[in-house]
Amino acid sequence: MIKKAFKFVLNHIPRPVLIRLSYLARPFLLLGLRGNRYTDPIDGKSFSKFLPYGYEQQRENVLSPSTLSLERHRLLWLYLKENTAFFTAPHKVLHFAPEQAFYSRFKKLENLDYTTTDLNSPLADVKADICNLPFEDDSFDFILCNHVLEHIPDDEKAMKELYRVLSPGGTAILQIPQDLSREYTFEDDSISDPKERAKIFGQYDHVRVYGRDYFDKLRETGFQVEEVDLTAQMSSELVDRYRLAKGEIIPVAKKLA
């Protein structure tokens, strides 16, 4: 019943509305899932289980009841905390389609000059098209753009804009849904039916499925790319406790100084 309800909500309620509704639902989720089996590293809270999530195929035990984080969010948090000075050194940050799990926490960090952007999100400071950004060259030394590019028809133009506004020596983390068994990216504009798109691309509003050539596309744009597998450095027990996706690669793209 819960799985069917989540699937219906995800596929029928616009994301801006979902964001607002989630704040109302969170207290009830926390009460119903008390326990210590799984832990969200973002806030340190533990639960008997996490919630299911997915537009087409539901993934069990992946949505944190407290921060509403998914596997990719918790993985990114751990990477930023353990492998960067994101939380301590001064950074001018641009965050695309800001996730609820991060938004309020990043806003409160005094070391960050933090700007959010999106066309539709109620959490965006600047309403902007990723293919035509209203920022000057070399403006930001940290960019977070996660699970955005698979929505963009002209992703090469978007990548060029990301590279343009990133400052020399800066870092962009550009996560995407991954099928690393696929060598090449697949897209087909002739597939217009939302249900068919969800079946083939994983979500009704995705326009492609990226393969391993994604990293080369970033390199061709000018980025120096490191393919980071953080879970390979962790015990299987910890990967399970944090409910991470084993083997998920974090694309860390840098602009040489």
N, C-alpha and C positions, 0 to 999 in steps of 0.2 A: 504493500500500500504506500509506504514512504517513498519507495523508488518511483512508482508511477506518479505520485504527487509532485516530486521534484522534477521529473522529466516534463510533465505538463507545464509547470511554472516556468521552467527555463525556455521552453519553446513557444510560449504564448504571451509572456509578459515582457515588455521592453526593459532593457537593462537599467536605464535610469530609475524606473519604478521599482525594479528589484532591489536596487541599492537602498532606496528609502525604506522598503518593506523589511529588509533584512535587519535593520536596527530595531524594529518592533519585535521581530521573532527571536532575536538572540537570547533574551533572558529565559525564555521557555526552553530553548535548546540546551542551555547550560544546566537547568534543573533536571532534565530528563536523562542526561548522559554522564552523571557523576561516576568517577572511578579513577584508576591510576594506571591503566594498561597502556594507553597511548598519550604522548605529550606533544603539545604544540611548542616548538622552540622559540616562537616569536614572543609569546607572553608567559611561557613556562607552565601553563595550566594543563592538567591531565584529565583524561576521560576514559570511560569503559570502552567507548568506540567513537569513531568519527562518522560523519554522515555520508551517504552516497552522492555522487555528482556525475553529470554527463548529459549532453544534449541528445545524442543518439544512443550510444552504448553507455549504460550507467557503470561507473567505477565504484566499487564498494569501499567504505571506510576511508575516505579521502578528504572530506570537507570538515575542517576544524570548527566545532561549535562556538568557540570563543572569538577567534579572529576572522573566521570565515576564509581562512587560507586554504589553498590547495597544495599539492605536492610541489609545484614549481615555485610557489611563494615561499614555502618553508626552506626549500633548497637555496633560493636566492638570499634569504635572510642569513642563513648559515655561511654562505660564501662571503657576503659583505662583512659579516661580523668577524670571521676567522681569517680572511685573506686580503682585506683592504683596510684602509683608514677612514672608511665612509662615515663611521659614527664618531670619529674623534677629530679629524683634520678639517679645516675649512674647505668647503666645496660649493661651487655653483652648479646646482642640479636641475636638470629638465626631466620630468617624469611624464610619460605618455600614458593616457588612460589609467590614472592612478587607482591602484587596488585598495580596497577598504582595509586590508590587513596592514598596509603600510602608511596610508595617507596621514592619519592623525599622529602617528609615531614620528614620521619624518618631519611633519610640520613643527613639532615641538623641539626638534634638535637645533640647538643654538648655533652649531657649527655649520649648518647648511643654509645657503641662499637658495630656497626651494621653490620651483615653479612647476605647476602641473598644466597639462594641455590635452585637449581632446575636442572632437566636434560635438559630442553629445553628453558626456559625463557631467553630472551636477557637481563633481569634485574638481572640475578643471578651472584653473585660474584664467587661462587663455584659450578661447575657442579658435582652433586652428586646424588647417589641413596639413597632414604630415608631408604631403608632396609640395607644399608651398608655405613654408614656415615664416612667420613674421619676426624672425630673430636675425641679428647680424652674424656674419661669419665668426667662427671661433668664440662663440658666446658662453659655452658651458663646458666644465671640465668633468662632468659626470652625467651620462644619459641613461635612463631606464626606459626601455621600450619592449614590453613583454607581451607576447601573444597579440600583437597588433598587425604585423606585416602580412600575415596570412589573410587579412581582411582587405588588403589594399591592391586594387587592380594593377597599378604601376608600381610594383615594389622596388624596382631599380631606381626610379626617381625618388622614392621615399628614402632609400639607402643613401643616395647622394645628398639629400637634404640633411640627414642625420650626420653624415660625414662633414658637411659644410659647417654646421653650427657647433660641432664638437671642437674644443680648443686643442691645439697641439699638445701632446702629452696626456690628453684626456682619455677617458674610458667610457665605452658604451656597452651595456649588457642588453643583448637583443635576443631574448628567448622566443622560441616558436614551438608549436606542436611538432613533435619529432616522430618520424618513422625511419630510424636509422638503418632498417633493412632495405630501404628504397635508395637506390643510387642517385636517381634523378628526380627533380621536382616535377609534379604532374599538375597541370591545370587545363581546363576545357571550358571556354566561355559559352559553348552551346548548351551546357547543362544548366538550365534555368529554374527547374522545379525545386522548390525549397526542400522537399522531402528527399529528392534524389541527391541534391547537393549535400544534405546532412549525411546521407548514406555513404557517399563517395569521399567527401572532404572532411567528414567528422562533425560538421556543424553547418547549419543552414546558411550562415553568412560568411563562410570561408570561401575563398576563390582558388585555393591551391592546397596541395599537400607537399610540403618540403621534403626533399631527400638530402643525402649527404652533400650534394653540390651546393647547398645553402651556404656553407662556410666559404666555399670558393667564390660565390657571388659577392659576399662581403669583402673578400680579399680583392676582387676585381674592382670594387668601388674605391679601394685605397686603404681599407683597414688592415691592420696587423691583427690576426685572429688567433686566440688561444682557445682550444676546445677543452674545457675543464670538466672532468668527471669527478665531482666531489664525493660521490657515494663510493667510489673505488678506494677512497682513503678512510672509510668508516667501516665499523663492524656491521655485519648483517643484522644484529640485534638492534643497533642504534638506527639503522635505515628503517627497520620495521617500526620501532617505537615512535619515530618522527613521521612515519607514513610518507616516505619519499619514494620516488620512482627510481629503482635501481638502474644505473647506467645512463640516466638523463644527462645530457651534455649542456653545460652553460657556455653560450658563445660570448666570450669576452673580447670585444673589439676595441683596439686602441688606434689613436691617430698619432703618428710619430711626431716628436717635437722638431 
